[in-house]
Amino acid sequence: MKNLIKQVGKILINPLIIGGVFCQTIAFLSLISVLSWADVSFVRPATALTYVCSILGAKIWLKEKVSQGRFIGIIFIVIGLIVNR
């Protein structure tokens, strides 16, 4: 049990975990803020941009192979956001 507590403690003080929690907090507060400016029918689909950022981040920073089908998916997401606006 002590080892488990130590592991959890190490995880909680890990700078990457703390940074991730900070970024999630910023994202949530941004969502709440944007909801005060625009309708849910626009804001909620716009959160699909996280998929675009994830795939582009995987390609650029992590040097992952991203298939052509996924890039086509990005294009459809962006088109959907433009049409929704």
Backbone bond lengths (Angstrom), bond angles and torsions (degrees), N, CA, C in turn:
res aa  C-N    CA-C-N  psi(-1)  N-CA   C-N-CA  omega(-1)  CA-C   N-CA-C  phi
1 M - - - 1.449 - - 1.530 111.38 -
2 K 1.346 115.80 -37.78 1.462 119.45 179.59 1.529 110.86 -63.13
3 N 1.347 116.10 -39.50 1.464 119.31 178.96 1.520 111.44 -63.32
4 L 1.321 116.36 -37.98 1.458 120.44 178.48 1.518 110.97 -63.82
5 I 1.312 116.45 -43.71 1.471 121.22 178.61 1.525 110.22 -63.31
6 K 1.328 117.43 -41.10 1.468 120.67 177.58 1.518 111.23 -62.72
7 Q 1.335 117.29 -42.90 1.463 121.27 179.42 1.524 111.14 -63.16
8 V 1.315 116.84 -44.01 1.467 120.93 178.38 1.520 109.55 -62.75
9 G 1.316 117.19 -40.88 1.464 121.13 177.46 1.517 111.83 -61.37
10 K 1.327 117.05 -42.81 1.467 121.11 178.30 1.528 111.07 -63.66
11 I 1.312 115.39 -38.85 1.465 119.42 179.63 1.523 110.37 -66.26
12 L 1.316 117.03 -43.98 1.461 121.14 -176.08 1.524 113.22 -67.34
13 I 1.340 117.86 -27.63 1.463 119.54 179.33 1.532 112.91 -98.38
14 N 1.313 116.85 4.10 1.459 121.02 177.82 1.524 109.09 -65.83
15 P 1.334 118.48 128.52 1.464 120.80 -178.79 1.534 113.37 -58.23
16 L 1.318 117.85 -33.92 1.462 119.42 178.79 1.533 111.39 -67.61
17 I 1.316 116.93 -38.34 1.465 121.01 177.61 1.525 109.71 -66.42
18 I 1.309 116.58 -45.67 1.465 120.88 179.17 1.527 109.64 -61.49
19 G 1.322 117.32 -42.76 1.466 120.66 177.15 1.517 112.20 -62.84
20 G 1.327 116.32 -39.92 1.458 120.18 178.38 1.518 112.34 -64.52
21 V 1.324 116.22 -42.16 1.472 120.47 177.41 1.529 109.72 -63.33
22 F 1.322 116.45 -41.80 1.468 120.65 177.79 1.528 111.15 -60.61
23 C 1.334 116.64 -46.03 1.464 120.53 179.94 1.528 111.74 -64.50
24 Q 1.320 117.54 -39.63 1.462 120.94 176.92 1.522 110.96 -63.75
25 T 1.329 116.46 -38.02 1.457 120.32 177.58 1.519 110.91 -64.35
26 I 1.324 116.75 -44.81 1.466 120.97 177.51 1.522 110.21 -61.20
27 A 1.335 116.98 -42.82 1.463 120.53 179.92 1.528 111.12 -62.57
28 F 1.328 117.46 -43.12 1.463 120.59 -179.87 1.525 110.85 -65.56
29 L 1.330 117.23 -45.39 1.457 119.93 179.36 1.525 111.37 -64.60
30 S 1.323 116.57 -35.22 1.466 120.26 176.26 1.523 110.80 -64.94
31 L 1.328 116.30 -41.89 1.463 120.15 178.18 1.516 110.75 -60.98
32 I 1.309 117.25 -46.29 1.461 120.93 179.14 1.522 110.29 -62.17
33 S 1.319 116.84 -41.34 1.459 121.10 179.30 1.529 111.67 -63.79
34 V 1.320 116.12 -45.77 1.465 120.43 -178.98 1.529 110.54 -66.17
35 L 1.321 117.05 -33.46 1.466 119.84 177.59 1.524 111.66 -62.52
36 S 1.321 117.92 -25.31 1.463 120.05 177.17 1.526 111.55 -77.66
37 W 1.331 117.82 -15.68 1.463 121.48 -179.68 1.522 113.28 -99.02
38 A 1.327 116.88 -31.83 1.460 120.50 -173.29 1.531 110.02 -134.15
39 D 1.331 114.63 166.01 1.461 120.81 179.67 1.526 111.08 -72.15
40 V 1.322 115.13 153.32 1.456 121.31 177.13 1.524 110.41 -59.34
41 S 1.328 116.86 -33.91 1.467 120.56 -178.49 1.526 112.33 -63.86
42 F 1.326 117.57 -20.01 1.467 120.28 174.92 1.522 111.08 -98.22
43 V 1.310 116.24 -43.76 1.465 120.78 -173.04 1.519 111.57 -65.97
44 R 1.308 117.24 -45.76 1.471 119.84 -176.21 1.523 112.11 -61.37
45 P 1.338 119.61 -48.03 1.471 117.54 176.07 1.531 112.96 -63.31
46 A 1.321 116.70 -30.23 1.472 119.32 179.93 1.519 111.36 -65.11
47 T 1.332 117.48 -22.01 1.460 119.44 177.52 1.530 111.14 -68.24
48 A 1.323 116.84 -11.37 1.464 120.32 175.70 1.526 111.12 -65.26
49 L 1.318 117.09 -13.87 1.462 120.03 176.60 1.527 111.65 -63.24
50 T 1.334 117.37 -17.88 1.459 118.41 176.22 1.525 111.01 -62.70
51 Y 1.337 117.05 -33.10 1.461 120.24 177.16 1.525 110.34 -66.45
52 V 1.315 115.67 -40.40 1.465 120.18 178.14 1.528 109.61 -61.84
53 C 1.323 116.45 -47.68 1.467 120.23 179.93 1.523 111.71 -62.67
54 S 1.318 116.77 -38.91 1.466 120.39 179.88 1.525 111.76 -63.75
55 I 1.318 116.40 -45.77 1.467 119.55 -178.54 1.522 111.01 -68.32
56 L 1.337 116.78 -42.20 1.465 118.94 178.58 1.527 110.95 -66.42
57 G 1.331 117.38 -37.68 1.460 120.73 176.66 1.515 111.98 -64.12
58 A 1.335 115.99 -40.39 1.463 120.08 177.75 1.524 110.53 -62.26
59 K 1.307 116.27 -40.32 1.470 121.03 -178.81 1.536 111.25 -71.10
60 I 1.327 116.80 -46.85 1.470 120.90 -172.96 1.530 111.95 -80.21
61 W 1.335 117.61 -53.45 1.458 120.09 -173.46 1.514 113.34 -85.58
62 L 1.316 116.94 -41.14 1.462 119.68 -175.98 1.521 113.11 -92.15
63 K 1.331 116.00 -5.68 1.470 122.22 178.17 1.529 112.11 56.83
64 E 1.329 116.78 35.71 1.456 120.98 177.96 1.519 109.94 -80.08
65 K 1.309 114.79 152.03 1.459 119.39 173.45 1.524 107.47 -80.50
66 V 1.317 115.30 121.37 1.462 120.87 179.31 1.516 107.16 -113.95
67 S 1.319 115.15 125.88 1.466 119.71 -174.62 1.532 111.74 -70.52
68 Q 1.312 114.00 161.07 1.451 120.47 178.45 1.531 110.28 -62.62
69 G 1.323 116.78 -34.28 1.463 120.82 178.70 1.522 112.24 -60.97
70 R 1.313 116.47 -36.92 1.468 119.30 178.82 1.521 110.90 -70.28
71 F 1.328 116.84 -38.03 1.462 118.57 176.30 1.522 110.90 -65.22
72 I 1.305 116.97 -36.39 1.463 119.94 175.18 1.523 109.61 -64.15
73 G 1.323 116.95 -37.86 1.454 121.09 175.58 1.521 111.92 -60.31
74 I 1.342 116.89 -40.81 1.467 121.28 176.12 1.518 110.03 -59.06
75 I 1.322 115.97 -44.42 1.466 120.01 -179.68 1.533 110.55 -60.51
76 F 1.343 117.39 -42.13 1.463 120.45 178.71 1.527 111.69 -64.86
77 I 1.315 117.02 -38.28 1.464 120.23 178.03 1.522 110.09 -62.15
78 V 1.324 116.37 -47.39 1.466 120.45 -179.51 1.526 110.77 -63.80
79 I 1.327 117.18 -42.60 1.470 120.52 177.59 1.525 110.13 -60.89
80 G 1.332 116.68 -42.48 1.460 120.25 178.26 1.521 112.46 -60.75
81 L 1.327 116.86 -39.24 1.451 119.84 178.03 1.517 111.57 -67.65
82 I 1.327 116.17 -38.65 1.466 119.72 178.82 1.521 110.94 -66.44
83 V 1.329 116.79 -43.28 1.461 121.16 179.99 1.520 110.62 -66.35
84 N 1.329 117.14 -37.44 1.461 121.61 -179.32 1.516 111.91 -65.82
85 R 1.281 116.43 -29.77 1.464 120.02 -176.64 1.482 109.18 -67.85
